[in-house]
Amino acid sequence: MPRCPTCRAEVKARAENPSFPFCTPRCRAVDLGRWFIGEYRVESERTAPERKEGSDGDPEKH
């Protein structure tokens, strides 16, 4: 059985649980709050630290 990503409790199937993959609406809200405060991040080319951009927005040529 799948587990809630927030509290690790077992989670019922989707038809029985509208908060899936979370066990409760509270765990779903806790996860959303973590995204809002920046605890979770998705890297992209634009935010990767090794990329440098010139003043016109294009990557610098070496």
VOMI-528207 format. One record per residue: residue number from 0; residue in one letter; x, y, z of N, C-alpha, C in turn. Coordinates in steps of 0.2 Angstrom, whole numbers, always signed. Example, Ala and Ser with C-alpha at 12.3 -4.5 7.8 and 13.67 -1.06 7.14 Angstrom:
REM VOMI-528207
+-----+------+-------+-------+-------+-------+-------+-------+-------+-------+-------+
| seq | type |  n.px |  n.py |  n.pz | ca.px | ca.py | ca.pz |  c.px |  c.py |  c.pz |
+-----+------+-------+-------+-------+-------+-------+-------+-------+-------+-------+
|   0 |    a |   +66 |   -28 |   +39 |   +62 |   -22 |   +39 |   +66 |   -16 |   +39 |
|   1 |    s |   +64 |   -11 |   +35 |   +68 |    -5 |   +36 |   +64 |    +0 |   +39 |
+-----+------+-------+-------+-------+-------+-------+-------+-------+-------+-------+
//
This chain:
REM VOMI-528207
+-----+------+-------+-------+-------+-------+-------+-------+-------+-------+-------+
| seq | type |  n.px |  n.py |  n.pz | ca.px | ca.py | ca.pz |  c.px |  c.py |  c.pz |
+-----+------+-------+-------+-------+-------+-------+-------+-------+-------+-------+
|   0 |    m |    +4 |    -6 |    +0 |    +0 |    +0 |    +0 |    +4 |    +6 |    +0 |
|   1 |    p |    +3 |   +11 |    -4 |    +7 |   +17 |    -4 |    +7 |   +21 |    +3 |
|   2 |    r |   +12 |   +25 |    +4 |   +12 |   +29 |   +10 |   +12 |   +37 |    +8 |
|   3 |    c |    +9 |   +40 |   +13 |    +9 |   +48 |   +13 |   +16 |   +51 |   +13 |
|   4 |    p |   +17 |   +55 |    +8 |   +24 |   +58 |    +8 |   +25 |   +63 |   +13 |
|   5 |    t |   +20 |   +65 |   +17 |   +21 |   +70 |   +23 |   +22 |   +66 |   +29 |
|   6 |    c |   +18 |   +61 |   +31 |   +18 |   +58 |   +37 |   +20 |   +50 |   +37 |
|   7 |    r |   +20 |   +48 |   +31 |   +22 |   +41 |   +30 |   +17 |   +36 |   +32 |
|   8 |    a |   +11 |   +38 |   +33 |    +5 |   +34 |   +35 |    +3 |   +30 |   +28 |
|   9 |    e |    +0 |   +24 |   +29 |    -3 |   +21 |   +23 |    -9 |   +25 |   +20 |
|  10 |    v |    -9 |   +25 |   +14 |   -14 |   +29 |   +10 |   -19 |   +24 |    +6 |
|  11 |    k |   -25 |   +26 |    +7 |   -30 |   +22 |    +3 |   -30 |   +24 |    -4 |
|  12 |    a |   -33 |   +19 |    -8 |   -33 |   +21 |   -15 |   -37 |   +27 |   -17 |
|  13 |    r |   -36 |   +30 |   -23 |   -38 |   +36 |   -25 |   -46 |   +37 |   -25 |
|  14 |    a |   -50 |   +32 |   -27 |   -57 |   +33 |   -27 |   -59 |   +34 |   -19 |
|  15 |    e |   -56 |   +31 |   -15 |   -58 |   +31 |    -8 |   -55 |   +37 |    -4 |
|  16 |    n |   -50 |   +41 |    -7 |   -47 |   +46 |    -4 |   -46 |   +52 |    -9 |
|  17 |    p |   -49 |   +57 |    -8 |   -49 |   +63 |   -13 |   -42 |   +67 |   -12 |
|  18 |    s |   -39 |   +66 |    -6 |   -32 |   +69 |    -5 |   -26 |   +65 |    -7 |
|  19 |    f |   -27 |   +59 |   -11 |   -22 |   +55 |   -13 |   -17 |   +59 |   -17 |
|  20 |    p |   -10 |   +59 |   -16 |    -7 |   +53 |   -13 |    -6 |   +55 |    -5 |
|  21 |    f |    -9 |   +60 |    -3 |    -8 |   +61 |    +5 |   -14 |   +58 |    +8 |
|  22 |    c |   -13 |   +57 |   +15 |   -18 |   +53 |   +19 |   -24 |   +57 |   +21 |
|  23 |    t |   -23 |   +64 |   +22 |   -28 |   +69 |   +24 |   -27 |   +75 |   +21 |
|  24 |    p |   -32 |   +79 |   +21 |   -31 |   +86 |   +18 |   -26 |   +90 |   +22 |
|  25 |    r |   -25 |   +89 |   +28 |   -20 |   +92 |   +32 |   -13 |   +91 |   +29 |
|  26 |    c |   -11 |   +84 |   +28 |    -5 |   +82 |   +25 |    -4 |   +86 |   +19 |
|  27 |    r |    -9 |   +86 |   +15 |    -9 |   +89 |    +8 |    -7 |   +97 |    +9 |
|  28 |    a |   -10 |  +100 |   +14 |    -8 |  +107 |   +15 |    -1 |  +108 |   +18 |
|  29 |    v |    +1 |  +104 |   +22 |    +8 |  +104 |   +25 |   +13 |  +104 |   +19 |
|  30 |    d |   +12 |   +99 |   +14 |   +16 |   +99 |    +8 |   +16 |  +105 |    +4 |
|  31 |    l |   +10 |  +108 |    +3 |   +10 |  +114 |    -1 |   +13 |  +120 |    +3 |
|  32 |    g |   +13 |  +120 |    +9 |   +16 |  +125 |   +13 |   +24 |  +124 |   +12 |
|  33 |    r |   +26 |  +118 |   +12 |   +33 |  +117 |   +11 |   +36 |  +120 |    +4 |
|  34 |    w |   +31 |  +119 |    -1 |   +33 |  +122 |    -8 |   +33 |  +129 |    -7 |
|  35 |    f |   +28 |  +132 |    -4 |   +28 |  +140 |    -3 |   +34 |  +143 |    +0 |
|  36 |    i |   +37 |  +140 |    +5 |   +42 |  +142 |    +9 |   +49 |  +141 |    +6 |
|  37 |    g |   +49 |  +137 |    +0 |   +55 |  +135 |    -3 |   +59 |  +129 |    -1 |
|  38 |    e |   +56 |  +125 |    +4 |   +59 |  +119 |    +6 |   +60 |  +114 |    +1 |
|  39 |    y |   +55 |  +114 |    -4 |   +56 |  +110 |   -10 |   +58 |  +114 |   -16 |
|  40 |    r |   +62 |  +112 |   -21 |   +64 |  +116 |   -27 |   +64 |  +111 |   -32 |
|  41 |    v |   +63 |  +114 |   -38 |   +64 |  +110 |   -45 |   +70 |  +114 |   -48 |
|  42 |    e |   +75 |  +111 |   -50 |   +81 |  +114 |   -53 |   +79 |  +115 |   -61 |
|  43 |    s |   +81 |  +120 |   -64 |   +80 |  +121 |   -71 |   +86 |  +124 |   -73 |
|  44 |    e |   +87 |  +124 |   -80 |   +93 |  +127 |   -83 |   +94 |  +134 |   -81 |
|  45 |    r |   +88 |  +138 |   -80 |   +88 |  +145 |   -79 |   +91 |  +146 |   -72 |
|  46 |    t |   +89 |  +141 |   -67 |   +91 |  +142 |   -60 |   +98 |  +139 |   -58 |
|  47 |    a |  +100 |  +135 |   -63 |  +106 |  +131 |   -61 |  +112 |  +136 |   -60 |
|  48 |    p |  +116 |  +135 |   -55 |  +122 |  +139 |   -53 |  +127 |  +140 |   -58 |
|  49 |    e |  +128 |  +135 |   -62 |  +134 |  +135 |   -67 |  +132 |  +139 |   -73 |
|  50 |    r |  +126 |  +141 |   -74 |  +124 |  +145 |   -80 |  +125 |  +152 |   -79 |
|  51 |    k |  +129 |  +156 |   -83 |  +129 |  +163 |   -83 |  +126 |  +166 |   -89 |
|  52 |    e |  +123 |  +172 |   -88 |  +120 |  +175 |   -93 |  +122 |  +182 |   -94 |
|  53 |    g |  +123 |  +184 |  -100 |  +125 |  +191 |  -102 |  +119 |  +196 |  -100 |
|  54 |    s |  +120 |  +202 |  -102 |  +115 |  +208 |  -100 |  +109 |  +207 |  -105 |
|  55 |    d |  +110 |  +204 |  -111 |  +104 |  +203 |  -115 |  +100 |  +196 |  -114 |
|  56 |    g |  +102 |  +192 |  -109 |   +99 |  +186 |  -107 |  +101 |  +180 |  -111 |
|  57 |    d |  +106 |  +181 |  -115 |  +109 |  +175 |  -119 |  +115 |  +173 |  -115 |
|  58 |    p |  +116 |  +166 |  -115 |  +122 |  +163 |  -111 |  +128 |  +166 |  -114 |
|  59 |    e |  +133 |  +168 |  -109 |  +139 |  +171 |  -112 |  +143 |  +166 |  -116 |
|  60 |    k |  +146 |  +168 |  -121 |  +150 |  +164 |  -125 |  +157 |  +164 |  -123 |
|  61 |    h |  +161 |  +158 |  -122 |  +167 |  +157 |  -120 |  +172 |  +156 |  -126 |
+-----+------+-------+-------+-------+-------+-------+-------+-------+-------+-------+
//
